Amino acid sequence: MSTKVSDHILERLREWGVDHVFGYPGDGINGLLAAWGRADNQPRFVQSRHEEMSAFEAVGYAKFSGRIGVCAATSGPGAIHLLNGLYDAKLDHVPVLAIVGQTHRTAMGGSYQQEVDLHTLFKDVASEFVETVTVPEQLPNVLDRAIRTAYARRCPTAIIIPGDVQELDYSAPTHEFKMVPSSLDRSDWTAVPSQESLERAAEILNSGDKPAILIGQGAAGARAEVERIAELLGAGVAKALLGKDALSDELPYVTGSIGLLGTRPSYELMRDCDTLLTIGSSFPYTQFLPDFGKARGVQIDIDPHMVGMRYPYEVNLVGDAKATLQRLIPMLDVERGGREWYDTVCDNVSRWHEVMERRAQQSADPINPEYVAHALDPLLPDNAIVTSDSGSTANWYARHLTMRAGMRASLSGTLATMGPGVPYAIGAKFAHPDRPAIALVGDGAMQMNGMAELITAAKYRDLWEDPRLIVAIWNNHDLNQVTWEMRAMEGAPSFLPSQQLPDVQYAAFARSLGLTGIRVEKPEDVEAAWRAGLEADGPAVLEFLTDPAVPPIPPHASWEQMEAAAASILKGDADRASMVKQGFKAKVQEFLPGREKT
């Protein structure tokens, strides 16, 4: 039997080490599906419930494996559905390859059924590389370049293959004019900054008395070096959300997340520091960084296009975080002065943990959403993979979960789209079938697409060595984050027609699929539910009925801002009394003995 173009695509993917492709079938990729049948499903075709979920699963797989994630979809409608997940990959700098079908070449340009201008569709999201294969000889170069570019630029790429091309006999490029050969190898490489720029950076860091470090996901490969430089400088370390698992929260000088979803000690660290070292982060919210002119700054980032645009840094070191820090650390002054700043940072972190404990213990109706995350924290397995969806759940994920060395965690950090929590966890299970995955999801995201992907979890549960995949749902009948943003930013009460969600029996739905399903209606049952989920012999859905009146208060919120929010709520919010009560109870925890009013 002759080798078809579709056969060669799967063969080349296998040669690149691709072992899973997340997709949904359609006649635009029938040739590829037939090839999968001939290839004994290698690489494995993982069927989602929707192409957007396929893309999210590919992103989750790539984030947690460090390898390229691959997704596949049919022509027009399927290709369109991939876009949100691919934009998530683009904005979070994740290598993903999309393989999409197209109508036959003979019909292209004829307004044929499901024909969409896919080059125009993908030219932004896959701007680094998108190409249509029109003849067999274009392969393997197009596929190789798409994969190599996705890795090198940490981005999504796309290849478009018309249905009739998939069915053609494959013929390799020859040694002739206008033929483009290709090769598989992609060797490792390391970028390092110049010696002169390192010396300038060292001078700045040595000059400071109150140093702060901000890390993102780009620092994940340099944990030992980040610890070393923090200890040498006596610096506190704050983390952008994508860098939550880049350094252990058990270190006393790690202040936790930064920004609206961040912690008070991170806010204070940036407010009071005189030197800022940013490593592998493009955190965009300048208002949470030191005031301009107050701190001298150094940035380390591997991407020259992403440096110098978040803060007026004096030195921008373009290079790999690990290699750059290894060269920078010997230049630092080890005979630094007192440790008053370091001790202050550590004291602030210790007090914040007490505040979080008190907030989690506050009563609510029926369950305090902070307590749900707080109760999980000490129960997390050392090898857990945690995903969070966007929304108010991300606040509790950011503030209450302690990342220990070896744990992994992520969310849609830059696009902040709804819906990736469950598919991320499924992608993580295929990347690490021997590790438990836990998805933290709001009821809005669960209704949007999470419920359907429970079917995917049920379908593939037997493939995972450790079958545990816990989906925890904060069921508060409210699109809670947007509701609070309306109150705080617009001064408007909740608009129920847009914000109120129907009460869905998520645990019962899970049980209908043969999964563990537990509905928790009282705070005293929260911990037992987490333990049951972690002890289950397969996927489990834990549905917590939480209070929407508990506010996700920003770390910098003042009493004056609290009063302003209360005033807007009192204009006519449906649950105004509870909102004010819960907001006051949460904020007052910061002003109990042990913390001065600021």
C-alpha positions, 0 to 999 in steps of 0.5 A: 500500500502506498504512503499517503500524505496523511500517513506521512504526517502522523509518521513525522509527528511520531518522529518528533516525539508527539504521543497525543493529538487532541482533536475532534473529527470532521470530514475536512480531516477524514484523510487524517482520521483514516491514517490514524486507523492505519497507524493503530492510533499512534500518536493517540487521538484524544477526542474532546467534546468541542474543538476549543477544548481540544486546543485547551487540552493541548495547551495544558499538555504543553504547559505541564509537559514542556513538550509541544501540544498538538490539536486537530480539527476539521475545516471552517467550523472546527478551525474557528472553534480552535481559536480561543485555545490557540490565543491562550497559547499565544498570550501565555507563550506555549508551544502548540501546533494546530493541524486543520483541514480545508475544502478540496483544492478544486473547490477553494475560492468557490464559496464552497460549504465550510470554506473559510479563508483559513490563512486570514483566520490564523494569521494573527494567532499563528503569526509566527508560522501558518502555511497551507500544504498544496502538494506532497513535496511541501512535507516534511518541511512545512510540518518540521518548521511549524514544530520547530517554530512553536518550540523556538518562539514558544507560540502556536503555529498552524498547518492547513491541509486540503482534504484532497491533499491528505489523500495523495500519495506522498513523495519526498522533496528531491534534489532539484530547483525549488525543492525544500528539504528538511531535517528533524533535529532541534538541538538545545541552545542557551542565550546569555547576555553580554559581560558588560550588561551583567556588570551593570546589572550587578552594580545596580543590585549591589547598590540597593538596601531594600531589594525585591524580586518578581518572577514569572514562568520564565524562572521555573527552570532556575529555582536554585539560582532564584533562591540563591540570589534572593538569599544573597540580596536579602530580597523578598520574592513575589510571583506573577500568577504564571510563576506560581509554581516557579518557587516554593511558597514554603520559603519565608521570603516568598510573598506570593502572588502579585496584582489584583489577585495577589497578597498584601505582602507582595503589594508592600514589597513592591511599594517599599523596595528600592531595587527591583529584579524581574526574572522571566515575567511580563507582568503588565499591571504597572500600578502594582510595581514600584513607583517610577523613580523610586526603585532601580530596575533590572530585568532578565528575559529570554525574549528580546521583544518582551524586555523593557516595556513594563517598568523603566529598567536600567538594564535589560538582560536578554538570556535564559534565566538559569544561565544568566543568574549563574553568571550574575550571582558571582558578581554580587556583594556577599558582604551586604549590610543588615537584614532589617529589610529581609526580616520585615518581608518575612514578618509580613509574610507570616502575618499574611498567613495569619490573615488568610487563616482568619479570613478562611474561618469567617462564617458565610452563607452557606460556605465561605469560598476562601475556606474551600481553598484553604481546606485543600491546601494542607491536603495537596499531594506533593506531586499534585498538578493544580489548574484554576479557571478564571474568575473569583476562584482564581483569587482563592487559588492565588492566595490560599494554595501553598506551592511546594517543590515538585507541585505544578500549577497554571491557569490562563494567565494573560488571556484570562479566558473562561473555561480552561480549568477542566481541559487543562487538567485533562491535558495534564493527565495525558502529560503525567498519567501518574500524577493527580490533577485538580481543577478549581472551577467556578460554576460559570466556567463549569456551565460554559464547557466544564460539564461536557469535558467530564465526559472526556474524563470519564472516557479516558480514565482507564488510561491513567496510571493514577486515575485521580482527576478532581474537579472542584466547583464553587457553586454560588449561582453568580458570575462572581468576578465580573459581578464584583468588578461591576461593583468596584469599578463601575459603582454599579449593583449586580445586574441579575439578568447577566450575572445570575446563574441557574443552580445545576446539580454538578455532582449528580451529573458526575454520578450519571457518568459513573464518576464520584460526585459529592455535593457539599452544603455545610462548611463542616463537610468541606474537608471530608469532601476533599479527602474523599476526592483524593481517595477516589479511584477515578475522576471526582466532582466536588460541588461546594455551595459557596457564598457569593457575598464574600468579596475578592478584596484586592491586597491594596484596598483601603478603608476608603475604597471599601466604603466607596464599594459599600456605597455603590452596593447600597444603591440597590444590590439584590444582596446588599446587606450580605455584601457589606457584612462579608466585605467588612469581615474580610478586610478587618482581618488585616487590622487585628492585633499584629498589623498596623492600620495603613 
